[in-house]
């Protein structure tokens, strides 16, 4: 299973997400050092979860980044994260 799909399933479970989108952007970074080392690892993530209620934008990003980097060591080089509550998605 591609990392993109594993990451999506992981985010759904870990953050009890009502909606998750993961886009592998690695092709756009072909010549970037991180891609040369890992073969990819650039992802865009949209995650919708009640867990983010009351958290600042930076705290949301830190939580998602830390959790993903720990779960997928060496597989993720860069994350572009949009982490919102269901109310903010409307």
Secondary structure, 3 states (H helix, E strand, C coil): CCHHHHHHHHHHHHCCCCEEEEEECHHHHCCCHHHHHHCCCEEEEEEECHHHCCCCHHHHHHHHHHHHHHHCCCCCCEEEEEEECHHHHC
